Amino acid sequence: MRILLIGATGKPGAAAHKTLAGRGHEIITVGRRGGGLRLDITDPAQVTEAYDRAAERAGTLDAAVSAAGDVPFEPVAGMTAEDYTAGFRG
Ligand SMILES: NC(=O)c1ccc[n+]([C@@H]2O[C@H](COP(=O)([O-])OP(=O)(O)OC[C@H]3O[C@@H](n4cnc5c(N)ncnc54)[C@H](OP(=O)(O)O)[C@@H]3O)[C@@H](O)[C@H]2O)c1
């Protein structure tokens, strides 16, 4: 399959990349600073553009995997309301 993998350089993303590529899938990587396509997935316009660019470059996509996220890791007692909100958004 041809798979769009967002967050391929992160920890779960790298594991997904290795496993999927090892099974013979074609992977198009996505990130803000690295990857075959560079975009910020928090911007819906950039997400739409990325699908268009991926389709132009590689043809039909069979699947999309997102391993990206930005979640605060803190002891529960130390987390603020802003941390919970940021985790929910992430
Ligand atoms: N690390 C762990 O052991 C672990 C375990 C379970 C779950 N998780 C979850 O997995 C997610 C990723 O964690 P991580 O440790 O791999 O973080 P990380 O090392 O910061 O990697 C995040 C990956 O996502 C990309 N990314 C982040 N924000 C993006 C955005 N707005 N647009 C496009 N790409 C974006 C980053 O690339 P760029 O920097 O180039 O954008 C990078 O490839 C988080 O939700 C985390 O809670 C992590």
The ligand as an SDF file (V2000), in Angstrom:
LIG
                    3D

 48 52  0  0  0  0  0  0  0  0999 V2000
    7.5000    8.7150   22.9740 N   0  0  0  0  0  0  0  0  0  0  0  0
    6.7720    7.7170   23.4620 C   0  0  0  0  0  0  0  0  0  0  0  0
    7.2850    6.7760   24.1020 O   0  0  0  0  0  0  0  0  0  0  0  0
    5.2650    7.6860   23.2340 C   0  0  0  0  0  0  0  0  0  0  0  0
    4.5310    6.5930   23.6960 C   0  0  0  0  0  0  0  0  0  0  0  0
    3.1500    6.5340   23.4720 C   0  0  0  0  0  0  0  0  0  0  0  0
    2.5170    7.6030   22.8130 C   0  0  0  0  0  0  0  0  0  0  0  0
    3.2480    8.6620   22.4150 N   0  0  0  0  0  0  0  0  0  0  0  0
    2.5210    9.7450   21.7200 C   0  0  0  0  0  0  0  0  0  0  0  0
    2.9650    9.7730   20.3630 O   0  0  0  0  0  0  0  0  0  0  0  0
    2.9300   11.1400   19.8920 C   0  0  0  0  0  0  0  0  0  0  0  0
    4.3330   11.5360   19.3730 C   0  0  0  0  0  0  0  0  0  0  0  0
    5.2540   11.4290   20.4510 O   0  0  0  0  0  0  0  0  0  0  0  0
    6.8410   11.4190   20.2040 P   0  0  0  0  0  0  0  0  0  0  0  0
    7.4770   11.0860   21.5030 O   0  0  0  0  0  0  0  0  0  0  0  0
    7.1510   10.5970   19.0020 O   0  0  0  0  0  0  0  0  0  0  0  0
    7.0780   12.9710   19.9010 O   0  0  0  0  0  0  0  0  0  0  0  0
    8.2710   13.6250   19.0660 P   0  0  0  0  0  0  0  0  0  0  0  0
    9.5550   12.9170   19.2920 O   0  0  0  0  0  0  0  0  0  0  0  0
    8.1710   15.0850   19.3660 O   0  0  0  0  0  0  0  0  0  0  0  0
    7.8690   13.3470   17.5400 O   0  0  0  0  0  0  0  0  0  0  0  0
    6.6970   13.9050   17.0060 C   0  0  0  0  0  0  0  0  0  0  0  0
    6.6480   13.6180   15.5070 C   0  0  0  0  0  0  0  0  0  0  0  0
    5.4820   14.2310   14.9750 O   0  0  0  0  0  0  0  0  0  0  0  0
    5.8410   15.2940   14.0850 C   0  0  0  0  0  0  0  0  0  0  0  0
    4.9390   16.3880   14.4010 N   0  0  0  0  0  0  0  0  0  0  0  0
    4.6480   16.8990   15.6390 C   0  0  0  0  0  0  0  0  0  0  0  0
    3.7730   17.8840   15.5580 N   0  0  0  0  0  0  0  0  0  0  0  0
    3.4720   18.0040   14.2290 C   0  0  0  0  0  0  0  0  0  0  0  0
    2.6270   18.8720   13.5000 C   0  0  0  0  0  0  0  0  0  0  0  0
    1.8990   19.8170   14.1130 N   0  0  0  0  0  0  0  0  0  0  0  0
    2.5590   18.7290   12.1630 N   0  0  0  0  0  0  0  0  0  0  0  0
    3.2690   17.7740   11.5300 C   0  0  0  0  0  0  0  0  0  0  0  0
    4.1010   16.9140   12.1620 N   0  0  0  0  0  0  0  0  0  0  0  0
    4.2040   17.0450   13.5020 C   0  0  0  0  0  0  0  0  0  0  0  0
    7.3150   15.5900   14.3890 C   0  0  0  0  0  0  0  0  0  0  0  0
    8.0290   16.0510   13.2670 O   0  0  0  0  0  0  0  0  0  0  0  0
    8.4420   17.6000   13.1490 P   0  0  0  0  0  0  0  0  0  0  0  0
    9.0910   17.9870   14.4340 O   0  0  0  0  0  0  0  0  0  0  0  0
    9.3370   17.6470   11.9330 O   0  0  0  0  0  0  0  0  0  0  0  0
    7.1680   18.3200   12.9320 O   0  0  0  0  0  0  0  0  0  0  0  0
    7.8310   14.1960   14.7470 C   0  0  0  0  0  0  0  0  0  0  0  0
    8.0500   13.4330   13.5600 O   0  0  0  0  0  0  0  0  0  0  0  0
    2.4680   12.0040   21.0860 C   0  0  0  0  0  0  0  0  0  0  0  0
    1.0780   12.1970   20.9860 O   0  0  0  0  0  0  0  0  0  0  0  0
    2.8020   11.1290   22.2730 C   0  0  0  0  0  0  0  0  0  0  0  0
    1.9490   11.4260   23.3730 O   0  0  0  0  0  0  0  0  0  0  0  0
    4.6050    8.7260   22.5800 C   0  0  0  0  0  0  0  0  0  0  0  0
  1  2  1  0
  2  3  2  0
  2  4  1  0
  4  5  1  0
  4 48  2  0
  5  6  2  0
  6  7  1  0
  7  8  2  0
  8  9  1  0
  8 48  1  0
  9 10  1  0
  9 46  1  0
 10 11  1  0
 11 12  1  0
 11 44  1  0
 12 13  1  0
 13 14  1  0
 14 15  2  0
 14 16  1  0
 14 17  1  0
 17 18  1  0
 18 19  2  0
 18 20  1  0
 18 21  1  0
 21 22  1  0
 22 23  1  0
 23 24  1  0
 23 42  1  0
 24 25  1  0
 25 26  1  0
 25 36  1  0
 26 27  1  0
 26 35  1  0
 27 28  2  0
 28 29  1  0
 29 30  1  0
 29 35  2  0
 30 31  1  0
 30 32  2  0
 32 33  1  0
 33 34  2  0
 34 35  1  0
 36 37  1  0
 36 42  1  0
 37 38  1  0
 38 39  2  0
 38 40  1  0
 38 41  1  0
 42 43  1  0
 44 45  1  0
 44 46  1  0
 46 47  1  0
M  CHG  2   8   1  16  -1
M  END
$$$$
